[in-house]
Amino acid sequence: MEIILALAVIVVLCLIFNISTEYIVLGILALIELTIISMAILFLYSCIRLAFSKKKKAQFTRIDFPPSSKNRFKVAFYNIDGVEYPCFFPSEMILNDKMYRTDRTYTVMFSKSMKRVFDIWTILTCILGFICSTLAVFASFWMFSFVM
């Protein structure tokens, strides 16, 4: 919310200083483009980490906050060989009882260096997120070429 307010103040200041509306629109489009590219880089990083992970059998244990105080979102925890590891992405907020069941053994991808698990939902998020964000990057470059 603060970012939107700061951008609004910057736009108002640009209008006060008589900066052309075209330059303001180009600046906003450039910020949107940077956001889309950043999203694609995030999913690319996730897919690379996923590619270097190893297949393991795991038991879902719980959904809770990870031990690091930086994370504000709940994640799924899986038990692999007697050690509990958090999932790479946050868990869903709805349908938890359908998606995560303690009575099943799951095949997950385990990143030993990160000590994180990629469950089926995380794998789908990584792959679909990378495909969609890459398409969004190309589409936004294509639309940006018409503006320039």
N, C-alpha and C positions, 0 to 999 in steps of 0.2 A: 504494500500500500504506500509506503514511504517513497518507493521508486517512482510510482505514478505521480505522486504529488511533486516530487523533485522535477520530473520531466515536464509537468504542467507549468511549473514556475519558470523553467528554462524556456519553454515555448513563449510564455508571456513576455519574458525579458527580450527574447529575439524579436517579437512583434513591437515592443517599445523602442528598441534600437533600430527599427525599420529594416530588418533583414527580410529578404524576399521569402514569400510563402513557399516557393518552389524549393528553396534551400532547406527550409524547415521540414517539408515533406520528405525530401531526400534524406535528411538526417534521421527522421523517424523510420523510414524504410531501411536505412543502413543498420539501425539498432535492431530492428526486427530480423534482418538477415543475420546479424551476429548471434542473436538468440537462437535462431534455427540451426546455424552452423555449430554452436556450442552444444545443442541438444544432440546433433548427429555425432559429434566427437564423444560425448558421454556414452552413447549407445555403441559406438565403435570400440571404445575402451572396454565396455562390458562384454562385448562379443569376443574380443581378444582374450580377456581373462577367462571367459567360458571355454574358449578353444584349448587353453592350456590346463584345464581342469581334468581331473580323473573321475571315472565312474565309481560310485560307491553305493552300497546298500545302507539306508538310514531309516531311523524310526522318528517320526514326528513326536515332539515332546510337549511344546507349549508355544504360545504367542505372548511375547512380553517385550519390554524395552531392552535394548542391548546394554551391556555393562558400560560402554563408553557414554559419558555425559553429553557428548555432542549431538547424538541422535535423538530426535524428538518423536520418532515414529516407531510403532511396534513392529517387530519382525518375528518370523517363524523360527523356532529352534529345532534342530535335528540332532539326534544322538547317533554318532558314528564311532563304532568300536569303543563304546563306553565314555566317550567325550562329547559334550554338547557344543554345537557350533551354530551361530546365527546365519540366517539367510542373507544373501547379498542385497536384495531390495526389500523394502517394507512389505508387510503382509497386507492383504486386502481388508477393507473395513466391513464388507458385507459377505455373506455366505461362507464365513470361516468354518462352520461346522460341516459344510459340504466339501470344501476345498482341502482342509487339513483334518485328517482323521488319525487318531492314535492307534487304531486297530490294524493299520496297514504298514507294511514295509515299503518304502519308496526307493527308487533308483534316482540318485541325485548326482550332480557333478560337484566335486569337492576341490576347492582351490587351497592347496596346502600352504602356500606362501601368504595368502590373505587370511587363512583360517575362516573361510566363508563357504556357504553352501549355495548352489544354484539348484533350486527345485524346479519342477515342471512349469510353474507359473512364472518364475524368474527367467527361465530359458525362453518361454514364449514372449515375455516382455522385451528381452534383449533383442531377439531376432526380429519381431514385428516392429519394435521401436526403431531399430537400425534401418529397416526397409522403408518405413514411413518417413523417418526424418531425412534419409537420403533423397527420397522422392521430393520432399518439401524443399530441400536445398536446391535441387535442380529446377523445380517449379518457380521458386522465388527468384533464382538467377534469371530464368527466362522472363518472368514478369518485370524484373528490375531492368532488363535490357530494353524493354519498351519505354520505360520512364526516362532513361538516359538518352 
